[in-house]
Amino acid sequence: MQSDHDVRSSVRTYMMVGAALLVFTAITVAANQLHLAIPLAITVALIIATMKGSMVAAVFMHLSQEKRWIYGALVLTLLGFIILMTVPSFTTRDTIGTPIHVPTAAEHLRH
């Protein structure tokens, strides 16, 4: 069972993250009003969404207490990314589908 101090600390953390989420929501609205160029707008939106998502996942989903699982998932993601990036290099080296030149009778006579 949690002590009174632990509960107060958890509630304080939740309130601070909730306030930070409200601040980032206000930043999102303000960034929308700036009418940035599309690439910059996408970059800003992704940065803000990453910050908000990280806070929600770490605190409200209690993932900050699951470091081994998180690092394992990150390693698997990295391995998958590397595999998916190397697959196209294998397809450029094969000769399947490459037309084979079959000499015609006229070309045979010339040689």
MARKOL-5010 format. One line per field, with one value per residue: chain; x, y, z of N, C-alpha, C in turn; residue in three letters; residue number from 1. Coordinates in steps of 0.2 Angstrom, whole numbers. Each point is the difference from the previous one (the first is absolute). Layout:
// residues N
chaine: [A/...]
n_u: [X/...]
n_v: [Y/...]
n_w: [Z/...]
ca_u: [X/...]
ca_v: [Y/...]
ca_w: [Z/...]
c_u: [X/...]
c_v: [Y/...]
c_w: [Z/...]
residu: [ala/...]
num: [NUM/...]
***
This chain:
// residues 111
chaine: [A/A/A/A/A/A/A/A/A/A/A/A/A/A/A/A/A/A/A/A/A/A/A/A/A/A/A/A/A/A/A/A/A/A/A/A/A/A/A/A/A/A/A/A/A/A/A/A/A/A/A/A/A/A/A/A/A/A/A/A/A/A/A/A/A/A/A/A/A/A/A/A/A/A/A/A/A/A/A/A/A/A/A/A/A/A/A/A/A/A/A/A/A/A/A/A/A/A/A/A/A/A/A/A/A/A/A/A/A/A/A]
n_u: [4/-2/5/-2/7/0/-6/2/6/-4/-4/5/2/-6/0/6/-1/-6/3/5/-5/-3/6/1/-6/2/6/-3/-4/5/3/-6/0/6/-4/3/6/-2/6/0/-6/2/6/-3/-5/5/4/-5/-2/6/0/-5/1/6/-3/-5/4/4/-5/-5/4/3/2/0/-4/-1/6/0/-6/0/6/-3/-6/4/4/-6/-2/5/-1/-7/2/6/-4/-5/5/2/-6/-1/5/-3/-5/5/2/-6/0/-4/-2/6/-2/0/6/-5/6/-2/-3/-3/-1/-3/-3/-1/-1]
n_v: [-6/5/3/5/0/-7/-1/4/-3/-6/2/2/-6/-3/5/-1/-7/0/4/-4/-5/3/1/-6/-1/5/-4/-6/3/2/-6/-2/5/-2/-5/-5/0/-4/0/6/0/-5/3/6/-2/-3/5/4/-4/0/6/2/-3/3/6/-1/-3/5/5/1/-2/3/2/5/-5/0/2/-6/0/6/-1/-5/4/4/-5/-3/6/0/-6/1/6/-3/-5/4/3/-6/-1/6/-1/-5/4/4/-5/-1/-5/-2/-2/-1/4/-6/2/-1/-2/4/-3/6/1/-6/2/5/-5]
n_w: [0/-4/2/4/1/-2/3/5/0/0/4/4/-1/1/5/1/-1/4/4/-1/1/5/3/-1/3/4/1/0/4/4/0/1/4/1/-3/3/-3/-5/-3/1/-2/-5/-1/0/-4/-4/1/-1/-5/-1/2/-3/-5/0/2/-4/-4/1/0/-5/-4/5/-6/4/2/-6/3/3/1/3/3/2/1/3/4/2/1/3/2/1/2/3/2/1/2/2/1/-1/4/3/0/1/4/0/-4/5/-5/0/-5/-3/-3/-4/-2/-5/-5/-2/7/0/-6/4/5]
ca_u: [-4/4/0/-3/5/1/-6/1/5/-3/-5/4/3/-5/-2/5/0/-6/1/4/-4/-4/5/2/-6/0/5/-3/-5/3/4/-5/-2/6/0/7/1/-2/5/2/-6/0/6/-2/-5/3/3/-5/-4/5/1/-7/-1/5/-2/-5/3/5/-3/-7/1/5/5/7/2/1/6/3/-5/1/6/-1/-4/4/4/-4/-1/7/2/-4/1/6/-2/-4/4/5/-4/1/7/0/-4/3/5/-3/-1/-7/-4/5/0/6/0/0/2/-4/4/4/6/4/4/5/6]
ca_v: [6/6/5/6/4/-3/2/7/1/-2/5/6/-2/0/6/4/-2/3/7/0/-1/6/5/-3/1/7/1/-3/5/6/-2/-1/7/3/-1/-2/-5/-6/-4/3/-1/-7/-1/3/-4/-6/1/1/-6/-5/2/-2/-7/-3/2/-4/-7/-1/1/-3/-8/-2/-3/2/-5/-7/2/-6/-1/6/-1/-6/2/5/-5/-4/5/2/-6/0/6/-2/-5/3/4/-4/-4/3/-1/-6/0/3/-5/-6/0/-2/5/4/-3/-4/1/-7/2/-2/-4/5/2/-6/-1/6/-1]
ca_w: [0/0/5/-1/-3/-6/-3/-2/-5/-7/-2/-2/-7/-5/-1/-4/-7/-3/-1/-5/-6/-1/-3/-7/-4/-2/-5/-6/-3/-2/-6/-6/-2/-4/-7/-2/-6/2/3/7/4/2/5/7/2/3/6/5/1/3/7/4/0/5/7/1/1/6/7/1/-2/4/-3/3/5/-4/-5/-4/-5/-5/-4/-4/-5/-5/-4/-6/-5/-3/-4/-5/-4/-3/-4/-5/-4/-5/-5/-7/-3/-3/-6/-5/-3/-4/-7/-2/-4/-5/-6/-2/-7/-5/-7/-5/-5/-4/4/0/-6/-1/4]
c_u: [4/-1/-3/4/0/-6/0/5/-3/-5/4/3/-5/-3/5/0/-6/1/5/-3/-4/4/2/-6/-1/5/-2/-5/4/4/-4/-2/6/0/7/0/-2/5/2/-6/-1/5/-2/-6/2/4/-5/-3/5/1/-7/0/5/-2/-6/2/4/-4/-6/0/5/6/7/2/2/6/2/-5/1/6/0/-4/4/5/-3/-2/6/2/-5/1/6/-2/-4/4/5/-4/0/7/0/-4/3/6/-2/-1/-7/-4/4/-1/6/-1/2/2/-5/4/5/7/5/4/5/7/3]
c_v: [6/5/6/4/-2/3/8/1/-2/5/7/-1/0/7/4/-2/2/7/1/-2/6/5/-2/1/7/2/-2/5/6/-1/0/7/3/-2/-1/-3/-7/-5/2/-1/-7/-1/2/-5/-7/1/1/-6/-5/2/-2/-8/-4/1/-5/-7/-1/0/-3/-7/-3/-4/3/-5/-6/1/-6/-1/5/-1/-6/1/5/-4/-3/5/2/-6/0/5/-2/-5/3/5/-4/-4/3/-1/-7/-1/4/-4/-6/1/-2/5/4/-4/-3/2/-7/3/-3/-4/5/1/-6/0/6/-2/-6]
c_w: [0/6/-2/-4/-7/-5/-2/-5/-7/-2/-3/-7/-5/-1/-4/-7/-4/-2/-6/-7/-3/-4/-7/-5/-2/-5/-7/-4/-2/-7/-6/-2/-4/-7/-3/-7/2/3/8/4/2/5/7/3/3/6/6/2/3/7/4/0/5/7/1/1/6/7/1/-2/4/-4/2/5/-4/-5/-4/-6/-6/-4/-4/-7/-5/-4/-6/-5/-4/-5/-6/-5/-5/-6/-6/-4/-4/-5/-7/-3/-3/-7/-6/-3/-3/-7/-2/-4/-5/-7/-3/-8/-3/-7/-5/-5/-4/4/0/-6/-1/4/-3]
residu: [met/gln/ser/asp/his/asp/val/arg/ser/ser/val/arg/thr/tyr/met/met/val/gly/ala/ala/leu/leu/val/phe/thr/ala/ile/thr/val/ala/ala/asn/gln/leu/his/leu/ala/ile/pro/leu/ala/ile/thr/val/ala/leu/ile/ile/ala/thr/met/lys/gly/ser/met/val/ala/ala/val/phe/met/his/leu/ser/gln/glu/lys/arg/trp/ile/tyr/gly/ala/leu/val/leu/thr/leu/leu/gly/phe/ile/ile/leu/met/thr/val/pro/ser/phe/thr/thr/arg/asp/thr/ile/gly/thr/pro/ile/his/val/pro/thr/ala/ala/glu/his/leu/arg/his]
num: [1/2/3/4/5/6/7/8/9/10/11/12/13/14/15/16/17/18/19/20/21/22/23/24/25/26/27/28/29/30/31/32/33/34/35/36/37/38/39/40/41/42/43/44/45/46/47/48/49/50/51/52/53/54/55/56/57/58/59/60/61/62/63/64/65/66/67/68/69/70/71/72/73/74/75/76/77/78/79/80/81/82/83/84/85/86/87/88/89/90/91/92/93/94/95/96/97/98/99/100/101/102/103/104/105/106/107/108/109/110/111]
***
